Amino acid sequence: MKALNLSPLKKLEIILEGAHKDFATDLLDRAGVQGYTIVGNLSGKGSHGIYEGHVMFNEDDVLIMIIVAVPEDLVAPILEGFAPFFDKHTGVVFVSDIQVSRLVKFQGERPSPNH
């Protein structure tokens, strides 16, 4: 049996209000992220109290989580991009070490620093 080859990456779990999804995904796209997963309707308890995961009026009124796997050199620029946002808005970013199969899915052309 052939074993999967694993490669190290960093996982970012970005939790924020659904109303800011476009801001977050645009920032990730401009940073050169190859893809991400968005999980909606989060429930939980945080510093601002309990969050209910059901949609009351629209998806902007709930918390979402954007999960992304990136090379280590992309972590600092992404966090720098989110820093001013989190000074004014609710949310958090978790960063952890992970191992992924199919590294090719996470690599690609990155935009030049001037874009």
TORPA-4810 file (N, C-alpha, C, O; in nm, 3 decimals):
<nodes>
NODE_1_0.084_-0.117_0.000_0.000_0.000_0.000_0.089_0.124_0.000_0.185_0.133_0.077_M
NODE_2_0.058_0.217_-0.085_0.135_0.340_-0.096_0.086_0.442_0.006_-0.035_0.465_0.019_K
NODE_3_0.179_0.504_0.078_0.144_0.605_0.178_0.133_0.742_0.112_0.200_0.769_0.012_A
NODE_4_0.049_0.827_0.167_0.038_0.965_0.120_0.161_1.043_0.163_0.210_1.028_0.276_L
NODE_5_0.211_1.125_0.075_0.319_1.216_0.111_0.258_1.341_0.173_0.167_1.401_0.116_N
NODE_6_0.308_1.379_0.290_0.255_1.495_0.359_0.357_1.608_0.357_0.478_1.585_0.364_L
NODE_7_0.307_1.730_0.347_0.391_1.850_0.345_0.342_1.949_0.449_0.221_1.960_0.471_S
NODE_8_0.433_2.022_0.514_0.393_2.117_0.618_0.337_2.247_0.560_0.391_2.302_0.464_P
NODE_9_0.229_2.294_0.618_0.170_2.424_0.586_0.118_2.483_0.717_0.127_2.420_0.822_L
NODE_10_0.065_2.603_0.710_-0.001_2.668_0.823_-0.150_2.676_0.793_-0.190_2.703_0.680_K
NODE_11_-0.231_2.651_0.895_-0.376_2.664_0.880_-0.421_2.789_0.953_-0.389_2.809_1.070_K
NODE_12_-0.497_2.873_0.883_-0.559_2.989_0.944_-0.708_2.964_0.951_-0.771_2.928_0.851_L
NODE_13_-0.764_2.982_1.069_-0.908_2.975_1.089_-0.951_3.116_1.128_-0.923_3.163_1.238_E
NODE_14_-1.020_3.182_1.037_-1.056_3.322_1.053_-1.205_3.328_1.085_-1.288_3.290_1.003_I
NODE_15_-1.238_3.376_1.203_-1.378_3.386_1.245_-1.416_3.533_1.248_-1.350_3.614_1.314_I
NODE_16_-1.524_3.566_1.176_-1.570_3.704_1.170_-1.717_3.707_1.132_-1.776_3.604_1.100_L
NODE_17_-1.776_3.826_1.137_-1.917_3.840_1.102_-1.935_3.818_0.951_-1.852_3.861_0.871_E
NODE_18_-2.043_3.751_0.916_-2.071_3.722_0.776_-2.076_3.845_0.687_-2.049_3.836_0.567_G
NODE_19_-2.110_3.958_0.743_-2.117_4.083_0.666_-1.981_4.121_0.609_-1.974_4.199_0.513_A
NODE_20_-1.873_4.067_0.665_-1.738_4.103_0.622_-1.671_3.994_0.538_-1.550_3.997_0.516_H
NODE_21_-1.751_3.897_0.492_-1.696_3.786_0.413_-1.624_3.836_0.288_-1.514_3.789_0.259_K
NODE_22_-1.682_3.930_0.215_-1.620_3.979_0.092_-1.486_4.047_0.119_-1.391_4.030_0.043_D
NODE_23_-1.478_4.124_0.228_-1.352_4.186_0.265_-1.245_4.079_0.287_-1.134_4.089_0.235_F
NODE_24_-1.280_3.977_0.365_-1.184_3.873_0.402_-1.140_3.792_0.280_-1.021_3.766_0.263_A
NODE_25_-1.235_3.752_0.197_-1.197_3.670_0.081_-1.119_3.752_-0.020_-1.031_3.697_-0.088_T
NODE_26_-1.148_3.881_-0.033_-1.070_3.966_-0.122_-0.926_3.978_-0.071_-0.832_3.971_-0.150_D
NODE_27_-0.909_3.996_0.059_-0.775_4.005_0.117_-0.698_3.876_0.089_-0.582_3.880_0.050_L
NODE_28_-0.763_3.762_0.110_-0.697_3.633_0.085_-0.661_3.616_-0.062_-0.552_3.569_-0.095_L
NODE_29_-0.753_3.653_-0.150_-0.726_3.643_-0.295_-0.607_3.729_-0.334_-0.520_3.684_-0.408_D
NODE_30_-0.602_3.852_-0.285_-0.492_3.943_-0.318_-0.360_3.895_-0.261_-0.254_3.925_-0.316_R
NODE_31_-0.363_3.819_-0.151_-0.242_3.764_-0.091_-0.189_3.644_-0.169_-0.077_3.600_-0.145_A
NODE_32_-0.268_3.592_-0.261_-0.225_3.478_-0.340_-0.270_3.343_-0.288_-0.218_3.240_-0.329_G
NODE_33_-0.367_3.344_-0.197_-0.420_3.217_-0.144_-0.489_3.141_-0.258_-0.566_3.199_-0.335_V
NODE_34_-0.462_3.012_-0.267_-0.516_2.931_-0.376_-0.661_2.888_-0.356_-0.730_2.857_-0.453_Q
NODE_35_-0.707_2.885_-0.233_-0.844_2.845_-0.206_-0.873_2.852_-0.057_-0.782_2.869_0.024_G
NODE_36_-0.998_2.840_-0.024_-1.040_2.845_0.116_-1.175_2.778_0.129_-1.246_2.757_0.031_Y
NODE_37_-1.209_2.744_0.252_-1.339_2.686_0.284_-1.410_2.782_0.378_-1.351_2.833_0.473_T
NODE_38_-1.538_2.807_0.350_-1.617_2.896_0.435_-1.725_2.814_0.504_-1.804_2.745_0.440_I
NODE_39_-1.727_2.823_0.636_-1.827_2.754_0.717_-1.916_2.862_0.777_-1.867_2.954_0.842_V
NODE_40_-2.045_2.851_0.755_-2.139_2.952_0.801_-2.216_2.911_0.925_-2.209_2.797_0.970_G
NODE_41_-2.289_3.008_0.978_-2.381_2.984_1.089_-2.314_2.925_1.212_-2.363_2.827_1.269_N
NODE_42_-2.202_2.983_1.252_-2.130_2.932_1.369_-2.206_2.961_1.497_-2.272_3.064_1.510_L
NODE_43_-2.196_2.869_1.590_-2.251_2.887_1.724_-2.135_2.878_1.822_-2.036_2.810_1.796_S
NODE_44_-2.148_2.947_1.934_-2.044_2.937_2.035_-2.054_3.047_2.136_-2.148_3.126_2.136_G
NODE_45_-1.954_3.051_2.223_-1.950_3.153_2.326_-1.814_3.220_2.320_-1.711_3.153_2.311_K
NODE_46_-1.813_3.351_2.324_-1.690_3.428_2.322_-1.698_3.545_2.418_-1.786_3.551_2.503_G
NODE_47_-1.605_3.638_2.402_-1.599_3.752_2.493_-1.721_3.842_2.483_-1.750_3.919_2.574_S
NODE_48_-1.793_3.833_2.371_-1.914_3.913_2.353_-2.041_3.834_2.385_-2.151_3.880_2.355_H
NODE_49_-2.027_3.717_2.446_-2.142_3.638_2.485_-2.164_3.518_2.396_-2.072_3.470_2.329_G
NODE_50_-2.286_3.470_2.397_-2.323_3.350_2.320_-2.367_3.390_2.181_-2.442_3.487_2.163_I
NODE_51_-2.320_3.316_2.083_-2.359_3.337_1.943_-2.448_3.222_1.899_-2.412_3.105_1.915_Y
NODE_52_-2.562_3.255_1.844_-2.653_3.155_1.791_-2.622_3.136_1.644_-2.597_3.233_1.573_E
NODE_53_-2.623_3.012_1.597_-2.584_2.983_1.461_-2.693_2.993_1.357_-2.665_2.978_1.238_G
NODE_54_-2.815_3.018_1.396_-2.923_3.022_1.297_-2.928_3.159_1.230_-2.890_3.260_1.288_H
NODE_55_-2.975_3.159_1.108_-2.988_3.283_1.033_-3.119_3.350_1.073_-3.226_3.293_1.056_V
NODE_56_-3.108_3.471_1.126_-3.228_3.543_1.166_-3.289_3.618_1.048_-3.407_3.601_1.017_M
NODE_57_-3.208_3.701_0.983_-3.258_3.780_0.871_-3.181_3.751_0.743_-3.240_3.738_0.635_F
NODE_58_-3.050_3.739_0.756_-2.968_3.705_0.640_-2.833_3.655_0.690_-2.805_3.659_0.809_N
NODE_59_-2.751_3.610_0.598_-2.622_3.552_0.636_-2.524_3.654_0.691_-2.422_3.615_0.749_E
NODE_60_-2.551_3.782_0.674_-2.463_3.886_0.729_-2.471_3.894_0.880_-2.379_3.946_0.944_D
NODE_61_-2.579_3.843_0.939_-2.602_3.856_1.082_-2.541_3.743_1.166_-2.561_3.739_1.287_D
NODE_62_-2.467_3.652_1.103_-2.409_3.539_1.176_-2.257_3.539_1.162_-2.201_3.609_1.079_V
NODE_63_-2.193_3.459_1.246_-2.048_3.443_1.236_-2.015_3.335_1.133_-2.088_3.236_1.118_L
NODE_64_-1.904_3.356_1.063_-1.854_3.256_0.969_-1.710_3.224_1.005_-1.644_3.301_1.075_I
NODE_65_-1.661_3.111_0.954_-1.520_3.077_0.967_-1.466_3.048_0.828_-1.525_2.972_0.752_M
NODE_66_-1.353_3.111_0.796_-1.284_3.086_0.670_-1.159_3.008_0.705_-1.076_3.053_0.784_I
NODE_67_-1.146_2.890_0.646_-1.032_2.803_0.673_-0.942_2.804_0.550_-0.988_2.784_0.438_I
NODE_68_-0.813_2.828_0.574_-0.719_2.836_0.463_-0.587_2.771_0.504_-0.544_2.784_0.619_V
NODE_69_-0.524_2.701_0.411_-0.391_2.642_0.432_-0.293_2.716_0.342_-0.313_2.724_0.220_A
NODE_70_-0.187_2.769_0.402_-0.091_2.850_0.328_0.052_2.817_0.368_0.076_2.764_0.477_V
NODE_71_0.147_2.850_0.280_0.288_2.840_0.320_0.317_2.941_0.431_0.249_3.042_0.442_P
NODE_72_0.417_2.912_0.511_0.448_2.997_0.626_0.476_3.142_0.586_0.444_3.233_0.662_E
NODE_73_0.533_3.164_0.469_0.567_3.301_0.430_0.445_3.387_0.398_0.458_3.509_0.386_D
NODE_74_0.327_3.328_0.385_0.206_3.406_0.362_0.135_3.445_0.491_0.049_3.533_0.490_L
NODE_75_0.170_3.381_0.602_0.099_3.406_0.727_0.113_3.552_0.772_0.013_3.618_0.798_V
NODE_76_0.234_3.603_0.780_0.255_3.741_0.829_0.183_3.844_0.742_0.116_3.931_0.798_A
NODE_77_0.193_3.838_0.608_0.120_3.937_0.528_-0.032_3.930_0.547_-0.100_4.032_0.548_P
NODE_78_-0.085_3.809_0.560_-0.229_3.795_0.581_-0.269_3.854_0.716_-0.367_3.928_0.724_I
NODE_79_-0.194_3.823_0.821_-0.225_3.877_0.953_-0.212_4.029_0.955_-0.291_4.097_1.020_L
NODE_80_-0.113_4.083_0.885_-0.098_4.229_0.876_-0.219_4.291_0.807_-0.263_4.400_0.845_E
NODE_81_-0.272_4.223_0.706_-0.391_4.273_0.638_-0.514_4.274_0.725_-0.599_4.362_0.712_G
NODE_82_-0.524_4.176_0.814_-0.640_4.168_0.903_-0.627_4.255_1.028_-0.728_4.287_1.091_F
NODE_83_-0.506_4.296_1.065_-0.485_4.369_1.191_-0.573_4.493_1.203_-0.640_4.508_1.305_A
NODE_84_-0.577_4.583_1.103_-0.663_4.702_1.118_-0.812_4.665_1.126_-0.889_4.731_1.195_P
NODE_85_-0.850_4.560_1.055_-0.990_4.514_1.057_-1.030_4.472_1.198_-1.134_4.514_1.248_F
NODE_86_-0.946_4.389_1.264_-0.981_4.339_1.395_-0.966_4.444_1.505_-1.010_4.422_1.618_F
NODE_87_-0.905_4.558_1.473_-0.905_4.669_1.569_-1.045_4.729_1.582_-1.076_4.792_1.683_D
NODE_88_-1.129_4.710_1.480_-1.262_4.772_1.476_-1.378_4.673_1.477_-1.492_4.713_1.502_K
NODE_89_-1.351_4.545_1.450_-1.459_4.447_1.433_-1.437_4.324_1.520_-1.325_4.295_1.563_H
NODE_90_-1.545_4.253_1.545_-1.541_4.128_1.619_-1.475_4.019_1.535_-1.491_4.015_1.413_T
NODE_91_-1.401_3.933_1.600_-1.343_3.819_1.530_-1.209_3.779_1.586_-1.157_3.841_1.679_G
NODE_92_-1.153_3.672_1.529_-1.027_3.616_1.576_-0.967_3.533_1.463_-1.037_3.486_1.374_V
NODE_93_-0.834_3.516_1.469_-0.765_3.427_1.375_-0.685_3.327_1.457_-0.609_3.365_1.546_V
NODE_94_-0.702_3.199_1.427_-0.623_3.093_1.487_-0.521_3.047_1.383_-0.557_3.029_1.266_F
NODE_95_-0.397_3.028_1.421_-0.292_2.981_1.332_-0.234_2.854_1.391_-0.197_2.850_1.508_V
NODE_96_-0.226_2.749_1.309_-0.170_2.623_1.358_-0.088_2.555_1.249_-0.105_2.582_1.130_S
NODE_97_0.001_2.467_1.292_0.081_2.387_1.200_0.000_2.267_1.155_-0.065_2.200_1.237_D
NODE_98_0.004_2.239_1.027_-0.067_2.123_0.972_0.021_2.050_0.872_0.125_2.101_0.831_I
NODE_99_-0.022_1.932_0.834_0.040_1.853_0.728_-0.068_1.826_0.624_-0.180_1.787_0.660_Q
NODE_100_-0.037_1.847_0.496_-0.136_1.824_0.392_-0.084_1.727_0.288_0.036_1.720_0.260_V
NODE_101_-0.176_1.652_0.231_-0.144_1.572_0.113_-0.174_1.659_-0.009_-0.244_1.760_0.003_S
NODE_102_-0.122_1.621_-0.122_-0.150_1.694_-0.248_-0.110_1.841_-0.238_-0.192_1.930_-0.262_R
NODE_103_0.014_1.866_-0.203_0.066_2.002_-0.187_0.038_2.088_-0.310_0.022_2.209_-0.297_L
NODE_104_0.033_2.028_-0.426_0.010_2.102_-0.550_-0.120_2.183_-0.543_-0.131_2.286_-0.610_V
NODE_105_-0.217_2.139_-0.466_-0.343_2.211_-0.451_-0.328_2.345_-0.379_-0.416_2.431_-0.386_K
NODE_106_-0.215_2.362_-0.310_-0.194_2.482_-0.229_-0.085_2.573_-0.285_-0.048_2.673_-0.224_F
NODE_107_-0.034_2.537_-0.401_0.070_2.615_-0.464_0.016_2.677_-0.591_-0.086_2.634_-0.644_Q
NODE_108_0.083_2.777_-0.639_0.040_2.840_-0.763_0.109_2.972_-0.781_0.199_3.009_-0.705_G
NODE_109_0.067_3.043_-0.882_0.123_3.175_-0.911_0.075_3.273_-0.805_-0.044_3.278_-0.773_E
NODE_110_0.167_3.350_-0.751_0.133_3.453_-0.654_0.139_3.588_-0.723_0.221_3.609_-0.812_R
NODE_111_0.051_3.679_-0.682_0.055_3.812_-0.742_0.184_3.885_-0.705_0.242_3.859_-0.600_P
NODE_112_0.227_3.975_-0.790_0.345_4.053_-0.760_0.312_4.149_-0.645_0.195_4.183_-0.626_S
NODE_113_0.413_4.194_-0.569_0.387_4.281_-0.455_0.323_4.415_-0.492_0.269_4.483_-0.405_P
NODE_114_0.327_4.452_-0.619_0.270_4.580_-0.662_0.121_4.574_-0.689_0.061_4.676_-0.723_N
NODE_115_0.059_4.457_-0.674_-0.086_4.445_-0.703_-0.166_4.432_-0.578_-0.288_4.421_-0.583_H
</nodes>
